[in-house]
Amino acid sequence: MEVVIVPDSAAGGELIAEAMADLLRRKPDALLGVATGSTPLPVYQALAAKVGDKEVDASRARICQLDEYVGLPSGHPESYRSVVLREVVEPLGLDEGCFMGPDGSAEDVAAACAAYDRALAEAGGVDLQLLGIGTDGHIGFNEPCSSLASRTRIKTLTERTRVDNARFFDGDIEQVPHHVITQGIGTILEARHLVLLATGAAKADAVARAVEGPLSAMVPASALQLHPHATVVVDEAAAAGLKLADYFRATYAAKPKWQGV
């Protein structure tokens, strides 16, 4: 696992956007897995700017969703399909044909989960999966005690996660669904490159437990320790709990350019 400490969220967004751009230069039809929420917005903004400046051609890129609320219609502004189309697909100048995600409004949710897992495999797998981390250490919506071998499935959100997400629903927790479809930890680990971005002091404890703590289902993000190509990008505030912060800074400063991201 590589840990990169950056000054702020903008620097983190630029670093990850360049990694995505470099991937698209090497593989124009790469499948990019995206996350939702406020944390990854600087990534999408920086990547869209690179496309606008013609630093990279994203016209053949494919986009896939990490998770989706159950029960929200696809056109609901806070369905993750709507969010990804609004924040990623449209700014990159792509159309919906490049996009794939689970059907959170399906009558048979279990079948929709299995279908999405198959679709990712049939698409050749995710080339780069962007992740956030919850204050309780979750990735995707794999809450604490999720199986480290889990596949795409339905999950029940904890009260803490629903409280955290209420800000997207006018602060009204009653509007936040209780259930989601999420890629499982086992599914996530099949991506070729995992990139976790965390910013802000509220994420410091979760980052420290995920990076330096033991591998544990209680901290789902600690599963990144199992991955052969995982990059954790954190700002100074989110890095505050890392005992090896100085080592991570020194390692990144001495990193040879040929090694890439």
Secondary structure in CASP SS format (residue, H / E / C, confidence):
PFRMAT SS
TARGET T0000
AUTHOR 0000-0000-0000
METHOD secondary structure of the structure
MODEL  1
M C 1.00
E E 1.00
V E 1.00
V E 1.00
I E 1.00
V E 1.00
P C 1.00
D C 1.00
S H 1.00
A H 1.00
A H 1.00
G H 1.00
G H 1.00
E H 1.00
L H 1.00
I H 1.00
A H 1.00
E H 1.00
A H 1.00
M H 1.00
A H 1.00
D H 1.00
L H 1.00
L H 1.00
R H 1.00
R H 1.00
K C 1.00
P C 1.00
D C 1.00
A C 1.00
L E 1.00
L E 1.00
G E 1.00
V E 1.00
A C 1.00
T C 1.00
G C 1.00
S C 1.00
T C 1.00
P C 1.00
L H 1.00
P H 1.00
V H 1.00
Y H 1.00
Q H 1.00
A H 1.00
L H 1.00
A H 1.00
A H 1.00
K H 1.00
V H 1.00
G H 1.00
D C 1.00
K C 1.00
E C 1.00
V C 1.00
D C 1.00
A C 1.00
S C 1.00
R C 1.00
A C 1.00
R E 1.00
I E 1.00
C E 1.00
Q E 1.00
L C 1.00
D E 1.00
E E 1.00
Y E 1.00
V C 1.00
G C 1.00
L C 1.00
P C 1.00
S C 1.00
G C 1.00
H C 1.00
P C 1.00
E C 1.00
S C 1.00
Y H 1.00
R H 1.00
S H 1.00
V H 1.00
V H 1.00
L H 1.00
R H 1.00
E H 1.00
V H 1.00
V H 1.00
E C 1.00
P C 1.00
L C 1.00
G C 1.00
L C 1.00
D C 1.00
E H 1.00
G H 1.00
C H 1.00
F E 1.00
M E 1.00
G C 1.00
P C 1.00
D C 1.00
G C 1.00
S C 1.00
A C 1.00
E C 1.00
D C 1.00
V H 1.00
A H 1.00
A H 1.00
A H 1.00
C H 1.00
A H 1.00
A H 1.00
Y H 1.00
D H 1.00
R H 1.00
A H 1.00
L H 1.00
A H 1.00
E H 1.00
A C 1.00
G C 1.00
G C 1.00
V C 1.00
D C 1.00
L E 1.00
Q E 1.00
L E 1.00
L E 1.00
G C 1.00
I C 1.00
G C 1.00
T C 1.00
D C 1.00
G C 1.00
H C 1.00
I E 1.00
G C 1.00
F C 1.00
N E 1.00
E C 1.00
P C 1.00
C C 1.00
S C 1.00
S C 1.00
L C 1.00
A C 1.00
S C 1.00
R C 1.00
T C 1.00
R E 1.00
I E 1.00
K E 1.00
T E 1.00
L C 1.00
T C 1.00
E H 1.00
R H 1.00
T H 1.00
R H 1.00
V H 1.00
D H 1.00
N H 1.00
A H 1.00
R H 1.00
F H 1.00
F H 1.00
D C 1.00
G C 1.00
D C 1.00
I H 1.00
E H 1.00
Q H 1.00
V C 1.00
P C 1.00
H C 1.00
H E 1.00
V E 1.00
I E 1.00
T E 1.00
Q C 1.00
G C 1.00
I H 1.00
G H 1.00
T H 1.00
I H 1.00
L C 1.00
E C 1.00
A C 1.00
R C 1.00
H E 1.00
L E 1.00
V E 1.00
L E 1.00
L E 1.00
A E 1.00
T C 1.00
G C 1.00
A H 1.00
A H 1.00
K H 1.00
A H 1.00
D H 1.00
A H 1.00
V H 1.00
A H 1.00
R H 1.00
A H 1.00
V H 1.00
E H 1.00
G C 1.00
P C 1.00
L C 1.00
S E 1.00
A C 1.00
M C 1.00
V E 1.00
P H 1.00
A H 1.00
S H 1.00
A H 1.00
L H 1.00
Q H 1.00
L H 1.00
H C 1.00
P C 1.00
H C 1.00
A E 1.00
T E 1.00
V E 1.00
V E 1.00
V E 1.00
D E 1.00
E C 1.00
A C 1.00
A C 1.00
A C 1.00
A C 1.00
G C 1.00
L C 1.00
K C 1.00
L C 1.00
A H 1.00
D H 1.00
Y H 1.00
F H 1.00
R H 1.00
A H 1.00
T H 1.00
Y H 1.00
A H 1.00
A C 1.00
K C 1.00
P C 1.00
K H 1.00
W H 1.00
Q H 1.00
G C 1.00
V C 1.00
END
